[in-house]
Amino acid sequence: MTYNPQDLGDLVPPIETIVSGGSSPWRICVENHGELYTMAETPVASWHGEPLQSPTGSEQTVLRWLSARGYDYAVGGLGIQLRVEVRVRSTTAGAAGDVKLYGGTATVTSAVVGSSFATHTLTATPAAGNEEWTLALAPSSGKVLEVCSMVAYWVAAAPGVRAYPSEWRQTLTANRLSNVPVHTELVGRLLNGPVLIARDRPVCVFSHLWPFDVSGATFAKYAAWAAWGTVNNTEPAIVARGRIPSSDVRPRPYQVDYFLRTSDGTPGTIRIGATEFPVTADVWGSFTVELGPSDVDITAQVDACGAGEWAYFETIQVWRMAP
């Protein structure tokens, strides 16, 4: 005996195909529910470019970013972690120090050996949903380390049968068996599961990062456009342009997190499409904007700063939020 739930017009395949319980389409629907929770490895931040160097024998923070607000990874014990893959090398052969990830419940390190770029994977447990993370190079005495790329994303362990803060719920093994009733609450879990995951793990669709302790010497070493900044600029200056890709077929809210670091408190502006948003210097800031189903330009501008002063965008992250 099976039970036919109401209002299943959006369910694919049709309900009459799957109500037999143990049929292959039904079993796949139930199994994919838990697989999606584990495999939805949403991006958090990324960077690549001209290699950034540490000082000789001295630890250097090279990148800093935020993780988006959420429910499941804001509560310990749920098996959701931040994974960071970073390409690092030493400028000389042999053991040369560590690459470090700060944030979460503990610092994570990986030893750097050799003068060829190699991928290091750092996995940390978050302490909160909206959290600051930093990546640092810690060379040994007399050594120099370089990083050329980084990507951070969420990973999740296989879900258990428990109440999740996001309201997502796992299905039971028994739901995959033959001749088991297909009840309304179970079908609701399968229909709502992807939406709840999307709401809990916003996708970072645009990411700009640069070392937070940039000084005049660093600007002299790297091109100003790479740092999205300006030095000795007595007029407002557009320091960079980017593009936010289309990611939906209908308008959707987006959240922008930023940090404008300056030597004198010079403010700035971020323009998305035709809308400008004022930016306060030297503190984390955030605003929201609704974007339609098409690509849109993003422009960063720094107001005039005094002689010998500098300003640059350390971090800009744009998050696609679920409706």
N, C-alpha and C positions, 0 to 999 in steps of 0.2 A: 504494500500500500504506500503510495506517495502522495504528497500534498502539493497542490499547485498554488503558489503565491499569487498575489494580485499585483497589477501595475508593473509588468515586466517587459514593456515595449522596447526599452533600451538595452535589454540583455541580448548579447550575441555569444553563442548561437541561440536560436529560439528555444524557449523554455520546454517545448514539447520534445526537443531533441535530448535534453539533459535530465529530465525529471526521473529517469530510471535509476538514478543514484550512482551505480558503478560504471556507467558508460564512460568511454574514453574522453569525450569533450567535457563532461562534468568533472572528472578526476583532474584533468588539466587545469580547469578553472580554479579548483580548490588548491591545487599545488602551487600554481602561479601566484596566488595571493601571498603566501609566505615568502616565495622567491623574490617578489618585487620589493618587499620590505628590506631584504638583505642586499639586493643588487642595485638599489637606487643610490648610487654613489655620486651624490650631487656635488658640483664644484663649489669651492669656497673662495679661492684666490689663486692667481698664477702670475708668473713673471718670467721673462727671458730677455737676454740682450747681451751687450758687451760685458765680459766677466767683471764682477766686483771683487776687489782684493781686500784682504785684511791687512792691518799693519804687521810688521815683522814681530812675531812672538807675542802679540797682544790680541785679546779677544775683541771682536768687532761685531756689533749688531748690524745686519745688512738689510733685512726686510721686516715689515710689521703690517699686520692686517687684523680684521675682525672676523669672527664667525657670526653668522646670522642668528637671530632669535629663534628659539624653538622650544618644544616641550619635552620630547623624549630624551634628547641629549642634554637637557638641563637638569635631569634627575639621574643620580648615580645608579649603577647596577643594571642598566639596560643594555649594555654591550655596544653602545654607539661611540665611535672614536673618530678623531681627526687624523687622517693619514697625509703625510707630507713626503713627496718625492723630490729630491733635490740633486742636481749634478754638481759635484765638487771635485777639486783636485788640489794638489800641492804644486808649487813651482819647482820643487826638487823631488828626487826619488826618496823612497822609504817612508816610514811612519812620520806623520807631520802634524797630528793634532786631532781635533774633533769638530764636527758640525753639530750644533745644538738647537733644539726646539724648546722655547720657553712658553709656558701657558698651561692651562689645565691643572691637573692634580699633581704633576711632577715633571721635572725637566728630563727630556729624552736626548740621548747623545748617540753619535755613530762615529767610529774612528776613520780618519782619512789616511789612506796609504797610496803613494805613487803620484806621478806627474801627469797621468791621463785622467780625463774627466770620467767619473763613475757615478752611478745612481745610488743614492743613500735613501732608505725608507725609514721615516721616523713616525711612529704611531703613538698618539697621546690620548688620554682620557679627559674629556672636557670637565670643567668645574661648573660651568654655567652655559646657558644658551647663547648669550651675546657676550663674547669674550675676546680679549686682546691676545694675539700670539706674536712672537718674535722669533726670527731665525738668526743665529749668530755663528760666526766662524771663530774657532778658538785654536790658533796654531801653537805648536810647541815652540820652545825657545829657538830663535834663529830661523824659523820657518814662516812661509807666507801661504795662505790658502786663497782659492778663487772659487766663486760660484757663478754658473752661467744660466741656470734655469731652476724654476721651482713651481710645483703645482700642489695645491692642498684640496682635499675633498673628504666627505664623510664616508665612513664605512660602518656597517652594522652587523652584529652577530645574528645567527639564526634566531628568530623571535620565539619566545615562549608563550605559554597559555597563561596570560595575566592581564590585568588592566593597565593599559598604557596611557600616559598623560595626554597624548595626542588624540585619544579616543579610538585609535586603531586597535583592532582585535584579531587575534590569530584564529584560524579554523582548526578543528580537531581531525585527527587521523580517521576517526570513525565516519566523518562526513564524506570520505572518498569511497566507502564501501557500497556494495550493491544493496538495493532494497532499503536504503536509509532515507527517511523523509527529508525532503528539501523544504525547509521552513523559511518563512519570510525574514526572520532575523539573520539567518545565514546568508541569504541572497543579498541582504542589505550590507553585510560585511564585505562581500565581494565587489559590490557596486561602489561603495564609499571608500574602500581601502586606498586606491590610488590618489583620490582627492585629499585624504587625510595625510598621506605621505608628502604630497606636494606642498600642503600648507605647513607642515612641520619642518621641511628641508628646502627652504628657498634656494633657487639656482642663481649663482653669480654669473651674469651674462657679460660683464665688463669688469676688468681688473687692471689697475695701474698701481705699481708699488715702486718705492725707491728708498734707499737707506735713510733712517730717521735722524742720524747725526751728521748730515752733510754739513761741511764747512766750506769756506772759500777755497781751501786747498783741493777739496773733492770736486768742486765745480770746475776748477782749472784742469783737473784730470779727465773729467767726463764732459761730453758735450751738453750744453744747457738744455737742449731739447729732450735729451734722454731723461733728465731729472724733472721735466715739466716745471722749470723754474726760471728765475731771472736774477741778475746781479746788477747793482748800480743803475737801476732803471727808474728814471725820473718821471715816466709817463705810464699809465696803465698798459699792460702788455698781455696779449694772448700768448700763452706759453705752450699750448698743445691743443690738438684736435684729435678726436677719435670717433668711433661709430659703434652704436649699440645695435646689434642685429635683431631683426624681427624674430619673435619666438612664440607667437600665438596668432590665431585667426580673428581675435576680438580684442578690444581694449582691456588692459590689465594694469593693476597698480605695480609700480616699481619703487624700491627704496634705494636711496643713494647714501652711502657712508663715506666720509672724507676726513682727511687731516691735512691742513695747510700749515706747514712749518716755516717760521720766519725768524729773522734776527731782530726785528723791531715791531712786531705786531701788525704788519701790513695785511689788510683783509683782501678778499678776492671774490670771484664770481664763477659759478658753474652754470653754463647755458646748455639746456637739453632741448633740442628742437628750437622753438621760438621763445621758450620761457627761461628767464634768468632767475637764479637763486643766489642770494648773498651768502658768502662764506666767511665765517669768523676764524681768525688765525690761532694756531697753537693749542687747539682743543679738538677732540673728536666731535664732529657734527653730523647731522642726518636730516634728510627731507624726503618726501614722497612725491611722486609724479605719476600720472596716468598716461600710458603710451598706447598708440594704436597698432594695428597689424602691419607695420612697415618699419624699415630701418630708420634710425634717427641719429643725427650728429650730436656729439657732446664736445663742448669747448670749455677749456679752463683758462681763466684770466686772473692775473695778479695786479692789484692796484699799484700805483707809484710808490716806490720805496726810496729811502734816502741814500745819499752817497755812501758807498762802502757797505750797504745793507743788502740782504738777499732774502728771497722767498721762493718756496717750491712746494708742489703737491707731493706729499709723502705717500698718501694712499687715496685712491678713489675706487670704490667698489659699488657696482650697480646690481641689485637683486631683483629678480622676477618673483613677485609675490603671488600666491594662489588667491583666487577670488573668495 
